[in-house]
């Protein structure tokens, strides 16, 4: 029965995957076909897609809820602030990703023996710690609160995020099909059981945490070059930790296209509401998330797949009645 169920789900799951490939191809043509505002807005959507996929790569796979996204993103932002005048954009992204990975590796070694809410609280604390630490250093040693950033064109930033997204998707697919990816799933199903069959659960979690942090830092380094000025409150904004979690929940964490769809819809809604309804923006976003959790516990894709399964079952029931 499990094999039969998996066979029936394959055509359904191939539809959004094929759509994602088509969308990626069209995205590559976007800057030459649309006005600058659209390219800039879609670039922001790409950033949120990257952050959501990275969060889901670790937290969705292991069940450990991390809120350290803003810390890794912020380190990438400051890599561009410090080195933007001396390095090209790809090199800045590598430096930002490397800095985020080093921090994630150290955090992972210290904290990934913790479980549940303790790990979540610690990762959120890291964001505030870095924010206040860098603010203190800037004020007391540089006599300034923020920094000006060497800017790159919106087209350069768009294509940098576009290439990063494609590489990230390829890495996720490779990991999912590898023994490493299967070890992550085992940890999510039961960490104690995974350790009993020989999986070094702590090291697997640390490596997954480190890999996911790299793309977060690289995305931060790219986005910083679109801004003319940054400070710790901008770079380490807690929204960069919370929004990817909500986007993954909204799209559906069990499916690869889920975070992509959730981030795309949520980021567009955020842009629409902040520009047209700024005074009720947070209220509207909160109501949308409450409705999604109540009526779509498995996200948009989960709702679609459940509907398709019901249709299949009705067709089978009718066929059985007819026979």
N, C-alpha and C positions, 0 to 999 in steps of 0.2 A: 504493500500500500504506500509506503514512503517513497519508493522509486516511482510509482505511478503518479503520486502527488507532485514530485519534483519535475517529472516529465511535463505535466500539465502546466506547471508554473513557468517553464522556460519560455514559451512564446510570449507570455504576458510580460515577463521581466526583460525580454529583448526589446520591447517597444520603447521604454524610456531610455535604454542604453543606446539604441540607434538614434533616438532624438538628440541625445547628448552629443554624439559624434557629429551629427548634422549642424547642431548649434555651434560647436567648436569651429567647424569649417566656416560658417557664416560670420562668426566673431572675428576671424582673421581678416575679413574684408570690410569690417565695420568702419574703421577710421576714414577710409576713402569714400564712404557712401553716406555718411551722416554728418550733421553739424557738430561743432566741438562740444556743446553741452551734452549731447547724447553719448559721445565717446567718453567724456569725463565721468558721467553717471554710471555707464557700464563698467568703466574701470573700477569704480567703487564697489560695484556688485561683484566683480571678479575677486577683489580683495576679500570680501566677506565669504565668498565661496571657498577660497583657499583656507581661510581661518576655520570655517565650518568643517571642511574635509579633514584638516589636520586634527581638530578636536575629536572628530569621530574616529579617526585612525587610532587614537590612543584610548580615549574614554569610552567610545562606543564599543570598542573591541574588548576592553578589559573590565568595564563596569566601574572604573575609578573616575570619579567626577573631578576633573581639573578645572580650576578657575585661574590658571596662570597664563592664559593666552595673552592678556594685556602686558605682562612682564616680558614675554618673548618678543611681541610686536614692538614694544617700547624700546627694547635694546636695539632692534633693527633701525628704528627711527633715529636713535642717537648715534648709531654707526654712520648714517648719512650726514648727521649734523657735524660730527667730528671730522669726517674724511671726504665729505662731498666735493671739496675743492681740489682734491688730489687724485681721486680714483674715478674711473668710469662707472656707469650704473651697474653693469653686471658684476663688477668687482665689489661694489658697495653691497650688493645683495648677498654675495658670498660671505663677506665679512659680517654682515648683520645676521645671516643664518648661522654662521659659526659661533658667534657670541651667544646667540640664543641656545644653541645646542650644548655649549659648555655649561651654561647656567642650568639647563634642563638635566644634564647628566649629574651635576652636583646635587641638585634638588632631589633627583630620583634616588641617588645613593643614600641620601639622608632620610627621605620621607616615604619611599615606596614600600617600606615595611609596615607603614601605618595603613589602616583600612577605614572605609566608610567616611563619615563626616570629618574625622580628624585630618585626613589628607586634603579634603576639599577646603577646609578652613585654612590650613597651612598655605596652600597655593594662592588663595586670595590674599593672605597676609604678605606673601612675597611681592605681590603687585604694589601694595601700599608701602612696603619697606623700600623698594627700589625708587618709587616716586619721591618719597621724603628724603631718601639718602642723596639722590641726584640733585634735588632742590637745595639741600643743605650745602653740598659741594659747590654748586654753581654760585650761590649767594655769597658764601664765605671765602671762596678762592678766586672766583672770576668776577665778583661784584655784579652779577647779572642773574636774572631769573630764567631766561631762555636764550635761544640761539637762532640766528638766521641760517637758512639752509640754501645751498646752491641748488637751484631748481633745474629740472629737465622738462622738456615739452610733454604735454599730456599724451601725445602719440607714443613717445618713447616709454613712458610709464605704462601705458596700456599694453604695449607689446611685451614689455618685461613681465607684467603680471600674467599675460596670456601664455607666454612660454612656460612660466613657473607653474601655471595651472596644468598644462599638458604634461609636464614632467612629474608633477605630483600625482596626477591620475595614473600615469604609467607605474609609478612607484607603488601606489596602493594596490593596483591589480597584481603586480609581481608579489607583493607581500601577502596578499590574500591567498595566492596559490602556492605559497612556500610553506615549509615546515614551521618557520617563524610565525606566520599568520595563523596556522593551526594551533600553535602553542598559545597565542593570544586568546583564541576562542576557548581553549581548554581552561585558561585562567578565569575567563568570564563565567564559564559553566560551573566551575568549582575549583578554587585555587588550591585547596588542600589536596584534592584528588589529583590535580595536575602535578603537584610536587611529589606525590606518591609514585607516579609513573615516570619520574626522572626529569621533569621540566624544572629548570632553574627559574622559578617564577619571578624572583626579584630582578634578575638580570634581564629577562625578557621584557619586563615592564619598563625598566630603565632605558633599554635600547629603543623601545617604541616611543617613549616619552621624548627621548633625544631626537629621534628622526622627525617626529611631528613638529618639534619646536623649530627645526631648521627652516622649514617653509614659512612659518609664522614670522621669524626674524627677517627672512628675505623679503616677505611682503611688506613689512614695516619699513625696511630700507628703501624700497621702491616708492611707497606712498609718501614718505617724508619729502622726496624731491618734488612732489607736487605742491607742497606747502612752502611758503616763504619764511615762516617762523614757527618754531616749536618750543615748548617748555614741558616740564615733567607732567603737568596736569593734562596736556594734550597727548603726549606720547604714551602715558600709562593710564589712559582713561579706562575705568572699569567696564565701560560698555563693550570694549573689545574682548572682555572675558565673558560677559553675560549673553551678548547677542548671538555669538556662534552657537551656544548651547540651545537657545530658543529656536534658532534657525534649523538646527538638526532635528529637534523635537517636532517642529512644524512640518518638515519634509518627510521624516521617517528615517531613523538611525539604522534600521536593519538592511537598508538597500543602498547601494552605491550612489544612484542618482538622487536619493532622498535629500542629503545635505545640499546638493547643488540646486535642486528645485526649491527647497525651503529657503536657502540663502538668497536666491534670485528674487523670489516673491517678497520675502520679508524686507530685503534691502530696497526694493522698489517701493513698497508700502511706506517704509521709513522716509524715503526721499519725498514721496508724494505728500505724506502727512505733515512733515516738517516745513515744507514750502507753502502748502495751502491751508493747513489747519495747525499752526504752531502752538496754539494755546491748549488744544486738546490732544496733542500728539501722543503723550505718554499714556493718557487715559485710553485712547483708541488702541494703541499697541497692547496694553494690558488686557483689554476686552477681547482682542483677537486671540491672544495666547490662551486665555481662560477657555474660550470657545473651542480652540484647537485641542486642548488637553481633555476637555469634557467629551467632545464628539469625535475627535480623531486621535485616540491614544497612541496609535501607531503611525501617525503622520498622514500626509496627503497620499503618499504612495500606498501605505497600508490600507487606507480607505478604498482606493481604487482597486487594489488586488482583492480585497474582501468582496467588493461588488462583482468583480469578474468571476470569482469562485462561486458566488451565489448563482450567477447566470449559468455557469457550467453545470452546477448541481441541478438546477431546474430543467435544463435541457436533457440531462441524463435521466431525471425522474420521468419526464415526458416520454423519452425513448423507451424506458422500462415499461411504462404503462401501455404504450402502443404495441410493444411486443407481447 
